[in-house]
């Protein structure tokens, strides 16, 4: 997938439709962690997988700073975070989970 990460300071809400259109038109799409999580969740839900969003506060910080998707794979919730390298771990201070 051709993807450009946009920092939270450059926040512009992008819908899955917008990102797919941009990918088709420009050959890449961009967004921050919540934009990409929305796209990933939309694709997985279309395929019939139960998904949920997870927001985390990490390293004792005061704010929730990252969002990713977890999908039910029949044997537990699997983290799907397309904005970080595979195997990335977080020192989570707090998790907020939203089932969709």
Biopython code that builds the backbone (N, CA, C, O; Angstrom):
import numpy as np
from Bio.PDB.StructureBuilder import StructureBuilder

atoms = [
    (1, "UNK", "N", (0.852, -1.172, 0.000)),
    (1, "UNK", "CA", (0.000, 0.000, 0.000)),
    (1, "UNK", "C", (0.894, 1.231, 0.000)),
    (1, "UNK", "O", (1.913, 1.257, 0.690)),
    (2, "UNK", "N", (0.536, 2.212, -0.740)),
    (2, "UNK", "CA", (1.296, 3.452, -0.838)),
    (2, "UNK", "C", (0.647, 4.478, 0.084)),
    (2, "UNK", "O", (-0.459, 4.957, -0.166)),
    (3, "UNK", "N", (1.366, 4.802, 1.158)),
    (3, "UNK", "CA", (0.791, 5.583, 2.240)),
    (3, "UNK", "C", (1.796, 6.613, 2.746)),
    (3, "UNK", "O", (2.979, 6.310, 2.899)),
    (4, "UNK", "N", (1.317, 7.842, 3.006)),
    (4, "UNK", "CA", (2.131, 8.902, 3.585)),
    (4, "UNK", "C", (1.494, 9.296, 4.906)),
    (4, "UNK", "O", (0.326, 9.684, 4.957)),
    (5, "UNK", "N", (2.280, 9.192, 5.978)),
    (5, "UNK", "CA", (1.772, 9.551, 7.297)),
    (5, "UNK", "C", (1.718, 11.064, 7.450)),
    (5, "UNK", "O", (2.679, 11.762, 7.126)),
    (6, "UNK", "N", (0.597, 11.565, 7.944)),
    (6, "UNK", "CA", (0.431, 12.988, 8.231)),
    (6, "UNK", "C", (0.363, 13.155, 9.738)),
    (6, "UNK", "O", (-0.425, 12.488, 10.409)),
    (7, "UNK", "N", (1.186, 14.043, 10.268)),
    (7, "UNK", "CA", (1.199, 14.281, 11.710)),
    (7, "UNK", "C", (-0.119, 14.878, 12.178)),
    (7, "UNK", "O", (-0.835, 15.523, 11.411)),
    (8, "UNK", "N", (-0.425, 14.653, 13.442)),
    (8, "UNK", "CA", (-1.670, 15.153, 14.038)),
    (8, "UNK", "C", (-1.814, 16.664, 13.863)),
    (8, "UNK", "O", (-2.933, 17.163, 13.747)),
    (9, "UNK", "N", (-0.708, 17.395, 13.842)),
    (9, "UNK", "CA", (-0.759, 18.844, 13.678)),
    (9, "UNK", "C", (-1.297, 19.238, 12.300)),
    (9, "UNK", "O", (-1.747, 20.368, 12.110)),
    (10, "UNK", "N", (-1.251, 18.321, 11.350)),
    (10, "UNK", "CA", (-1.758, 18.587, 10.000)),
    (10, "UNK", "C", (-3.151, 17.988, 9.833)),
    (10, "UNK", "O", (-3.565, 17.671, 8.718)),
    (11, "UNK", "N", (-3.867, 17.834, 10.932)),
    (11, "UNK", "CA", (-5.146, 17.121, 10.953)),
    (11, "UNK", "C", (-6.156, 17.669, 9.960)),
    (11, "UNK", "O", (-6.537, 18.839, 10.010)),
    (12, "UNK", "N", (-6.569, 16.817, 9.081)),
    (12, "UNK", "CA", (-7.694, 17.035, 8.194)),
    (12, "UNK", "C", (-8.409, 15.696, 8.169)),
    (12, "UNK", "O", (-7.799, 14.681, 7.832)),
    (13, "UNK", "N", (-9.673, 15.672, 8.512)),
    (13, "UNK", "CA", (-10.381, 14.401, 8.575)),
    (13, "UNK", "C", (-10.576, 13.859, 7.167)),
    (13, "UNK", "O", (-11.097, 14.540, 6.284)),
    (14, "UNK", "N", (-10.146, 12.620, 6.981)),
    (14, "UNK", "CA", (-10.242, 11.968, 5.680)),
    (14, "UNK", "C", (-11.132, 10.739, 5.823)),
    (14, "UNK", "O", (-10.923, 9.905, 6.704)),
    (15, "UNK", "N", (-12.117, 10.639, 4.951)),
    (15, "UNK", "CA", (-12.998, 9.475, 4.971)),
    (15, "UNK", "C", (-12.350, 8.336, 4.185)),
    (15, "UNK", "O", (-11.456, 8.575, 3.373)),
    (16, "UNK", "N", (-12.797, 7.101, 4.420)),
    (16, "UNK", "CA", (-12.278, 5.993, 3.612)),
    (16, "UNK", "C", (-12.486, 6.230, 2.114)),
    (16, "UNK", "O", (-11.600, 5.923, 1.315)),
    (17, "UNK", "N", (-13.634, 6.767, 1.726)),
    (17, "UNK", "CA", (-13.892, 7.038, 0.311)),
    (17, "UNK", "C", (-12.892, 8.030, -0.251)),
    (17, "UNK", "O", (-12.396, 7.849, -1.363)),
    (18, "UNK", "N", (-12.591, 9.080, 0.509)),
    (18, "UNK", "CA", (-11.631, 10.090, 0.063)),
    (18, "UNK", "C", (-10.249, 9.463, -0.112)),
    (18, "UNK", "O", (-9.565, 9.716, -1.104)),
    (19, "UNK", "N", (-9.839, 8.635, 0.870)),
    (19, "UNK", "CA", (-8.509, 8.026, 0.788)),
    (19, "UNK", "C", (-8.397, 7.058, -0.388)),
    (19, "UNK", "O", (-7.358, 7.010, -1.046)),
    (20, "UNK", "N", (-9.440, 6.295, -0.659)),
    (20, "UNK", "CA", (-9.417, 5.380, -1.801)),
    (20, "UNK", "C", (-9.373, 6.167, -3.105)),
    (20, "UNK", "O", (-8.637, 5.805, -4.023)),
    (21, "UNK", "N", (-10.152, 7.236, -3.193)),
    (21, "UNK", "CA", (-10.132, 8.086, -4.385)),
    (21, "UNK", "C", (-8.738, 8.674, -4.595)),
    (21, "UNK", "O", (-8.231, 8.689, -5.717)),
    (22, "UNK", "N", (-8.117, 9.160, -3.515)),
    (22, "UNK", "CA", (-6.770, 9.724, -3.604)),
    (22, "UNK", "C", (-5.767, 8.668, -4.053)),
    (22, "UNK", "O", (-4.887, 8.952, -4.864)),
    (23, "UNK", "N", (-5.895, 7.457, -3.532)),
    (23, "UNK", "CA", (-5.010, 6.362, -3.935)),
    (23, "UNK", "C", (-5.141, 6.089, -5.435)),
    (23, "UNK", "O", (-4.140, 5.924, -6.131)),
    (24, "UNK", "N", (-6.369, 6.043, -5.922)),
    (24, "UNK", "CA", (-6.590, 5.799, -7.349)),
    (24, "UNK", "C", (-6.074, 6.950, -8.203)),
    (24, "UNK", "O", (-5.529, 6.725, -9.283)),
    (25, "UNK", "N", (-6.243, 8.178, -7.728)),
    (25, "UNK", "CA", (-5.870, 9.358, -8.512)),
    (25, "UNK", "C", (-4.368, 9.655, -8.463)),
    (25, "UNK", "O", (-3.760, 9.971, -9.486)),
    (26, "UNK", "N", (-3.774, 9.551, -7.269)),
    (26, "UNK", "CA", (-2.379, 9.953, -7.088)),
    (26, "UNK", "C", (-1.406, 8.788, -6.909)),
    (26, "UNK", "O", (-0.191, 8.954, -7.016)),
    (27, "UNK", "N", (-1.956, 7.617, -6.638)),
    (27, "UNK", "CA", (-1.094, 6.467, -6.403)),
    (27, "UNK", "C", (-0.692, 6.296, -4.950)),
    (27, "UNK", "O", (0.087, 5.398, -4.629)),
    (28, "UNK", "N", (-1.207, 7.139, -4.065)),
    (28, "UNK", "CA", (-0.953, 7.032, -2.625)),
    (28, "UNK", "C", (-2.097, 7.715, -1.888)),
    (28, "UNK", "O", (-2.854, 8.487, -2.477)),
    (29, "UNK", "N", (-2.218, 7.426, -0.596)),
    (29, "UNK", "CA", (-3.151, 8.169, 0.241)),
    (29, "UNK", "C", (-2.395, 8.629, 1.480)),
    (29, "UNK", "O", (-1.309, 8.132, 1.778)),
    (30, "UNK", "N", (-2.980, 9.582, 2.196)),
    (30, "UNK", "CA", (-2.323, 10.084, 3.393)),
    (30, "UNK", "C", (-3.333, 10.275, 4.511)),
    (30, "UNK", "O", (-4.543, 10.312, 4.289)),
    (31, "UNK", "N", (-2.802, 10.396, 5.709)),
    (31, "UNK", "CA", (-3.641, 10.604, 6.884)),
    (31, "UNK", "C", (-2.860, 10.283, 8.139)),
    (31, "UNK", "O", (-1.714, 9.837, 8.078)),
    (32, "UNK", "N", (-3.494, 10.516, 9.280)),
    (32, "UNK", "CA", (-2.858, 10.163, 10.542)),
    (32, "UNK", "C", (-3.463, 8.852, 11.048)),
    (32, "UNK", "O", (-4.197, 8.181, 10.323)),
    (33, "UNK", "N", (-3.154, 8.496, 12.285)),
    (33, "UNK", "CA", (-3.543, 7.177, 12.780)),
    (33, "UNK", "C", (-5.056, 6.969, 12.803)),
    (33, "UNK", "O", (-5.518, 5.862, 12.527)),
    (34, "UNK", "N", (-5.840, 8.000, 13.125)),
    (34, "UNK", "CA", (-7.291, 7.793, 13.149)),
    (34, "UNK", "C", (-7.864, 7.667, 11.746)),
    (34, "UNK", "O", (-8.824, 6.925, 11.543)),
    (35, "UNK", "N", (-7.297, 8.377, 10.770)),
    (35, "UNK", "CA", (-7.762, 8.240, 9.384)),
    (35, "UNK", "C", (-7.497, 6.829, 8.862)),
    (35, "UNK", "O", (-8.378, 6.199, 8.278)),
    (36, "UNK", "N", (-6.292, 6.346, 9.075)),
    (36, "UNK", "CA", (-5.919, 5.019, 8.595)),
    (36, "UNK", "C", (-6.712, 3.940, 9.333)),
    (36, "UNK", "O", (-7.115, 2.949, 8.725)),
    (37, "UNK", "N", (-6.938, 4.121, 10.629)),
    (37, "UNK", "CA", (-7.730, 3.152, 11.388)),
    (37, "UNK", "C", (-9.158, 3.061, 10.859)),
    (37, "UNK", "O", (-9.735, 1.976, 10.795)),
    (38, "UNK", "N", (-9.718, 4.196, 10.483)),
    (38, "UNK", "CA", (-11.065, 4.197, 9.917)),
    (38, "UNK", "C", (-11.102, 3.437, 8.598)),
    (38, "UNK", "O", (-12.043, 2.685, 8.344)),
    (39, "UNK", "N", (-10.090, 3.623, 7.758)),
    (39, "UNK", "CA", (-10.012, 2.902, 6.488)),
    (39, "UNK", "C", (-9.868, 1.396, 6.727)),
    (39, "UNK", "O", (-10.584, 0.597, 6.123)),
    (40, "UNK", "N", (-8.943, 1.014, 7.607)),
    (40, "UNK", "CA", (-8.717, -0.405, 7.898)),
    (40, "UNK", "C", (-9.992, -1.035, 8.466)),
    (40, "UNK", "O", (-10.377, -2.129, 8.053)),
    (41, "UNK", "N", (-10.642, -0.356, 9.405)),
    (41, "UNK", "CA", (-11.875, -0.885, 9.995)),
    (41, "UNK", "C", (-12.965, -1.048, 8.942)),
    (41, "UNK", "O", (-13.698, -2.037, 8.961)),
    (42, "UNK", "N", (-13.081, -0.091, 8.027)),
    (42, "UNK", "CA", (-14.094, -0.174, 6.969)),
    (42, "UNK", "C", (-13.878, -1.386, 6.076)),
    (42, "UNK", "O", (-14.824, -2.094, 5.731)),
    (43, "UNK", "N", (-12.632, -1.617, 5.710)),
    (43, "UNK", "CA", (-12.315, -2.769, 4.859)),
    (43, "UNK", "C", (-12.624, -4.073, 5.590)),
    (43, "UNK", "O", (-13.248, -4.973, 5.026)),
    (44, "UNK", "N", (-12.189, -4.173, 6.840)),
    (44, "UNK", "CA", (-12.422, -5.402, 7.607)),
    (44, "UNK", "C", (-13.905, -5.654, 7.853)),
    (44, "UNK", "O", (-14.364, -6.792, 7.762)),
    (45, "UNK", "N", (-14.655, -4.603, 8.163)),
    (45, "UNK", "CA", (-16.098, -4.766, 8.381)),
    (45, "UNK", "C", (-16.793, -5.209, 7.102)),
    (45, "UNK", "O", (-17.723, -6.014, 7.150)),
    (46, "UNK", "N", (-16.352, -4.693, 5.962)),
    (46, "UNK", "CA", (-16.917, -5.117, 4.677)),
    (46, "UNK", "C", (-16.679, -6.600, 4.448)),
    (46, "UNK", "O", (-17.502, -7.279, 3.834)),
    (47, "UNK", "N", (-15.547, -7.103, 4.943)),
    (47, "UNK", "CA", (-15.221, -8.525, 4.808)),
    (47, "UNK", "C", (-15.868, -9.384, 5.894)),
    (47, "UNK", "O", (-15.712, -10.605, 5.896)),
    (48, "UNK", "N", (-16.593, -8.746, 6.816)),
    (48, "UNK", "CA", (-17.329, -9.490, 7.827)),
    (48, "UNK", "C", (-16.626, -9.687, 9.163)),
    (48, "UNK", "O", (-17.116, -10.435, 10.009)),
    (49, "UNK", "N", (-15.495, -9.035, 9.369)),
    (49, "UNK", "CA", (-14.769, -9.185, 10.636)),
    (49, "UNK", "C", (-15.285, -8.200, 11.682)),
    (49, "UNK", "O", (-15.487, -7.027, 11.369)),
    (50, "UNK", "N", (-15.500, -8.646, 12.906)),
    (50, "UNK", "CA", (-15.801, -7.704, 13.987)),
    (50, "UNK", "C", (-14.547, -6.875, 14.277)),
    (50, "UNK", "O", (-13.438, -7.408, 14.325)),
    (51, "UNK", "N", (-14.734, -5.580, 14.466)),
    (51, "UNK", "CA", (-13.595, -4.694, 14.740)),
    (51, "UNK", "C", (-13.921, -3.775, 15.905)),
    (51, "UNK", "O", (-15.079, -3.577, 16.273)),
    (52, "UNK", "N", (-12.863, -3.226, 16.469)),
    (52, "UNK", "CA", (-13.013, -2.197, 17.486)),
    (52, "UNK", "C", (-11.835, -1.239, 17.375)),
    (52, "UNK", "O", (-10.749, -1.600, 16.923)),
    (53, "UNK", "N", (-12.088, 0.002, 17.806)),
    (53, "UNK", "CA", (-11.037, 1.008, 17.831)),
    (53, "UNK", "C", (-10.441, 1.044, 19.234)),
    (53, "UNK", "O", (-11.153, 0.893, 20.227)),
    (54, "UNK", "N", (-9.136, 1.243, 19.304)),
    (54, "UNK", "CA", (-8.446, 1.361, 20.579)),
    (54, "UNK", "C", (-7.660, 2.672, 20.568)),
    (54, "UNK", "O", (-6.836, 2.904, 19.684)),
    (55, "UNK", "N", (-7.922, 3.518, 21.554)),
    (55, "UNK", "CA", (-7.147, 4.741, 21.757)),
    (55, "UNK", "C", (-6.278, 4.516, 22.985)),
    (55, "UNK", "O", (-6.728, 3.943, 23.977)),
    (56, "UNK", "N", (-5.033, 4.966, 22.915)),
    (56, "UNK", "CA", (-4.131, 4.736, 24.045)),
    (56, "UNK", "C", (-3.463, 6.029, 24.514)),
    (56, "UNK", "O", (-3.186, 6.951, 23.747)),
    (57, "UNK", "N", (-3.226, 6.031, 25.812)),
    (57, "UNK", "CA", (-2.332, 7.004, 26.437)),
    (57, "UNK", "C", (-1.076, 6.220, 26.747)),
    (57, "UNK", "O", (-1.144, 5.175, 27.394)),
    (58, "UNK", "N", (0.052, 6.698, 26.303)),
    (58, "UNK", "CA", (1.294, 5.945, 26.484)),
    (58, "UNK", "C", (2.306, 6.733, 27.297)),
    (58, "UNK", "O", (2.298, 7.964, 27.315)),
    (59, "UNK", "N", (3.170, 5.998, 27.965)),
    (59, "UNK", "CA", (4.305, 6.569, 28.694)),
    (59, "UNK", "C", (3.902, 7.617, 29.728)),
    (59, "UNK", "O", (4.651, 8.562, 29.973)),
    (60, "UNK", "N", (2.738, 7.460, 30.330)),
    (60, "UNK", "CA", (2.311, 8.357, 31.400)),
    (60, "UNK", "C", (1.829, 9.714, 30.942)),
    (60, "UNK", "O", (1.585, 10.593, 31.769)),
    (61, "UNK", "N", (1.686, 9.903, 29.636)),
    (61, "UNK", "CA", (1.242, 11.196, 29.109)),
    (61, "UNK", "C", (-0.197, 11.499, 29.501)),
    (61, "UNK", "O", (-0.951, 10.586, 29.840)),
    (62, "UNK", "N", (-0.588, 12.777, 29.458)),
    (62, "UNK", "CA", (-1.929, 13.175, 29.894)),
    (62, "UNK", "C", (-3.032, 12.974, 28.850)),
    (62, "UNK", "O", (-4.214, 13.011, 29.193)),
    (63, "UNK", "N", (-2.665, 12.763, 27.590)),
    (63, "UNK", "CA", (-3.672, 12.685, 26.525)),
    (63, "UNK", "C", (-3.595, 11.355, 25.789)),
    (63, "UNK", "O", (-2.558, 10.691, 25.780)),
    (64, "UNK", "N", (-4.708, 10.983, 25.174)),
    (64, "UNK", "CA", (-4.700, 9.840, 24.270)),
    (64, "UNK", "C", (-3.978, 10.286, 23.007)),
    (64, "UNK", "O", (-4.346, 11.291, 22.399)),
    (65, "UNK", "N", (-2.953, 9.540, 22.612)),
    (65, "UNK", "CA", (-2.083, 10.003, 21.538)),
    (65, "UNK", "C", (-2.063, 9.103, 20.310)),
    (65, "UNK", "O", (-1.453, 9.453, 19.299)),
    (66, "UNK", "N", (-2.721, 7.947, 20.382)),
    (66, "UNK", "CA", (-2.661, 7.032, 19.252)),
    (66, "UNK", "C", (-3.942, 6.206, 19.173)),
    (66, "UNK", "O", (-4.543, 5.871, 20.194)),
    (67, "UNK", "N", (-4.346, 5.886, 17.953)),
    (67, "UNK", "CA", (-5.525, 5.065, 17.693)),
    (67, "UNK", "C", (-5.143, 3.961, 16.725)),
    (67, "UNK", "O", (-4.414, 4.191, 15.760)),
    (68, "UNK", "N", (-5.640, 2.761, 16.989)),
    (68, "UNK", "CA", (-5.455, 1.647, 16.061)),
    (68, "UNK", "C", (-6.679, 0.749, 16.110)),
    (68, "UNK", "O", (-7.590, 0.970, 16.908)),
    (69, "UNK", "N", (-6.696, -0.253, 15.262)),
    (69, "UNK", "CA", (-7.829, -1.171, 15.145)),
    (69, "UNK", "C", (-7.433, -2.538, 15.687)),
    (69, "UNK", "O", (-6.299, -2.987, 15.522)),
    (70, "UNK", "N", (-8.388, -3.186, 16.334)),
    (70, "UNK", "CA", (-8.259, -4.596, 16.671)),
    (70, "UNK", "C", (-9.383, -5.330, 15.963)),
    (70, "UNK", "O", (-10.518, -4.855, 15.930)),
    (71, "UNK", "N", (-9.069, -6.488, 15.395)),
    (71, "UNK", "CA", (-10.068, -7.298, 14.692)),
    (71, "UNK", "C", (-10.136, -8.672, 15.342)),
    (71, "UNK", "O", (-9.121, -9.222, 15.769)),
    (72, "UNK", "N", (-11.341, -9.213, 15.411)),
    (72, "UNK", "CA", (-11.539, -10.544, 15.972)),
    (72, "UNK", "C", (-11.232, -11.574, 14.893)),
    (72, "UNK", "O", (-11.876, -11.610, 13.845)),
    (73, "UNK", "N", (-10.242, -12.402, 15.168)),
    (73, "UNK", "CA", (-9.829, -13.405, 14.197)),
    (73, "UNK", "C", (-10.298, -14.803, 14.547)),
    (73, "UNK", "O", (-9.774, -15.771, 13.995)),
    (74, "UNK", "N", (-11.274, -14.948, 15.450)),
    (74, "UNK", "CA", (-11.777, -16.254, 15.842)),
    (74, "UNK", "C", (-10.999, -16.866, 16.997)),
    (74, "UNK", "O", (-11.442, -17.852, 17.585)),
    (75, "UNK", "N", (-9.858, -16.300, 17.326)),
    (75, "UNK", "CA", (-9.037, -16.829, 18.412)),
    (75, "UNK", "C", (-8.513, -15.696, 19.290)),
    (75, "UNK", "O", (-7.553, -15.880, 20.038)),
    (76, "UNK", "N", (-9.127, -14.554, 19.200)),
    (76, "UNK", "CA", (-8.732, -13.403, 20.008)),
    (76, "UNK", "C", (-8.638, -12.147, 19.173)),
    (76, "UNK", "O", (-8.657, -12.195, 17.943)),
    (77, "UNK", "N", (-8.539, -11.025, 19.857)),
    (77, "UNK", "CA", (-8.412, -9.731, 19.200)),
    (77, "UNK", "C", (-6.987, -9.547, 18.710)),
    (77, "UNK", "O", (-6.031, -9.718, 19.468)),
    (78, "UNK", "N", (-6.852, -9.198, 17.439)),
    (78, "UNK", "CA", (-5.545, -8.997, 16.813)),
    (78, "UNK", "C", (-5.346, -7.513, 16.506)),
    (78, "UNK", "O", (-6.217, -6.873, 15.917)),
    (79, "UNK", "N", (-4.205, -6.977, 16.904)),
    (79, "UNK", "CA", (-3.885, -5.574, 16.638)),
    (79, "UNK", "C", (-3.546, -5.403, 15.161)),
    (79, "UNK", "O", (-2.741, -6.147, 14.601)),
    (80, "UNK", "N", (-4.173, -4.413, 14.547)),
    (80, "UNK", "CA", (-3.875, -4.052, 13.158)),
    (80, "UNK", "C", (-3.578, -2.556, 13.132)),
    (80, "UNK", "O", (-4.487, -1.727, 13.094)),
    (81, "UNK", "N", (-2.301, -2.233, 13.154)),
    (81, "UNK", "CA", (-1.884, -0.837, 13.187)),
    (81, "UNK", "C", (-0.994, -0.580, 11.981)),
    (81, "UNK", "O", (0.204, -0.860, 12.006)),
    (82, "UNK", "N", (-1.594, -0.046, 10.934)),
    (82, "UNK", "CA", (-0.875, 0.158, 9.673)),
    (82, "UNK", "C", (0.065, 1.359, 9.706)),
    (82, "UNK", "O", (0.785, 1.595, 8.736)),
    (83, "UNK", "N", (0.077, 2.122, 10.798)),
    (83, "UNK", "CA", (0.910, 3.322, 10.840)),
    (83, "UNK", "C", (2.253, 3.105, 11.542)),
    (83, "UNK", "O", (3.060, 4.029, 11.639)),
    (84, "UNK", "N", (2.488, 1.894, 12.026)),
    (84, "UNK", "CA", (3.758, 1.594, 12.702)),
    (84, "UNK", "C", (4.342, 0.297, 12.145)),
    (84, "UNK", "O", (3.653, -0.474, 11.477)),
    (85, "UNK", "N", (5.602, 0.077, 12.428)),
    (85, "UNK", "CA", (6.262, -1.144, 11.973)),
    (85, "UNK", "C", (5.665, -2.361, 12.682)),
    (85, "UNK", "O", (5.307, -2.273, 13.856)),
    (86, "UNK", "N", (5.551, -3.503, 11.981)),
    (86, "UNK", "CA", (5.054, -4.724, 12.620)),
    (86, "UNK", "C", (5.863, -5.039, 13.878)),
    (86, "UNK", "O", (7.085, -4.888, 13.904)),
    (87, "UNK", "N", (5.155, -5.479, 14.916)),
    (87, "UNK", "CA", (5.815, -5.840, 16.153)),
    (87, "UNK", "C", (6.016, -4.687, 17.120)),
    (87, "UNK", "O", (6.554, -4.886, 18.210)),
    (88, "UNK", "N", (5.597, -3.485, 16.746)),
    (88, "UNK", "CA", (5.730, -2.335, 17.632)),
    (88, "UNK", "C", (4.915, -2.578, 18.898)),
    (88, "UNK", "O", (3.775, -3.038, 18.837)),
    (89, "UNK", "N", (5.510, -2.264, 20.036)),
    (89, "UNK", "CA", (4.792, -2.371, 21.305)),
    (89, "UNK", "C", (4.726, -0.997, 21.953)),
    (89, "UNK", "O", (5.544, -0.121, 21.672)),
    (90, "UNK", "N", (3.746, -0.824, 22.818)),
    (90, "UNK", "CA", (3.523, 0.446, 23.487)),
    (90, "UNK", "C", (3.548, 0.224, 24.996)),
    (90, "UNK", "O", (3.109, -0.819, 25.480)),
    (91, "UNK", "N", (4.055, 1.194, 25.730)),
    (91, "UNK", "CA", (3.933, 1.184, 27.175)),
    (91, "UNK", "C", (2.661, 1.954, 27.490)),
    (91, "UNK", "O", (2.681, 3.171, 27.678)),
    (92, "UNK", "N", (1.554, 1.219, 27.544)),
    (92, "UNK", "CA", (0.235, 1.828, 27.638)),
    (92, "UNK", "C", (-0.093, 2.198, 29.081)),
    (92, "UNK", "O", (-0.021, 1.365, 29.984)),
    (93, "UNK", "N", (-0.452, 3.460, 29.277)),
    (93, "UNK", "CA", (-0.907, 3.944, 30.575)),
    (93, "UNK", "C", (-2.399, 3.683, 30.719)),
    (93, "UNK", "O", (-2.872, 3.335, 31.801)),
    (94, "UNK", "N", (-3.144, 3.853, 29.621)),
    (94, "UNK", "CA", (-4.591, 3.656, 29.629)),
    (94, "UNK", "C", (-5.063, 3.321, 28.225)),
    (94, "UNK", "O", (-4.564, 3.866, 27.240)),
    (95, "UNK", "N", (-6.039, 2.411, 28.146)),
    (95, "UNK", "CA", (-6.669, 2.045, 26.874)),
    (95, "UNK", "C", (-8.148, 2.424, 26.934)),
    (95, "UNK", "O", (-8.805, 2.251, 27.961)),
    (96, "UNK", "N", (-8.656, 2.938, 25.826)),
    (96, "UNK", "CA", (-10.077, 3.177, 25.681)),
    (96, "UNK", "C", (-10.515, 2.393, 24.443)),
    (96, "UNK", "O", (-9.963, 2.586, 23.360)),
    (97, "UNK", "N", (-11.498, 1.515, 24.599)),
    (97, "UNK", "CA", (-11.916, 0.623, 23.516)),
    (97, "UNK", "C", (-13.342, 0.989, 23.111)),
    (97, "UNK", "O", (-14.223, 1.164, 23.952)),
    (98, "UNK", "N", (-13.541, 1.098, 21.792)),
    (98, "UNK", "CA", (-14.866, 1.362, 21.227)),
    (98, "UNK", "C", (-15.211, 0.257, 20.249)),
    (98, "UNK", "O", (-14.616, 0.161, 19.175)),
    (99, "UNK", "N", (-16.179, -0.586, 20.621)),
    (99, "UNK", "CA", (-16.651, -1.637, 19.710)),
    (99, "UNK", "C", (-17.553, -1.011, 18.665)),
    (99, "UNK", "O", (-18.364, -0.139, 18.977)),
    (100, "UNK", "N", (-17.409, -1.461, 17.409)),
    (100, "UNK", "CA", (-18.269, -0.972, 16.326)),
    (100, "UNK", "C", (-18.969, -2.102, 15.636)),
    (100, "UNK", "O", (-19.734, -1.874, 14.698)),
]
sb = StructureBuilder()
sb.init_structure("model")
sb.init_model(0)
sb.init_chain("A")
sb.init_seg("    ")
for serial, (resi, resn, name, xyz) in enumerate(atoms, 1):
    if name == "N":
        sb.init_residue(resn, " ", resi, " ")
    sb.init_atom(name, np.array(xyz, "f"), 0.0, 1.0, " ", f" {name:<3s}", serial, name[0])
structure = sb.get_structure()
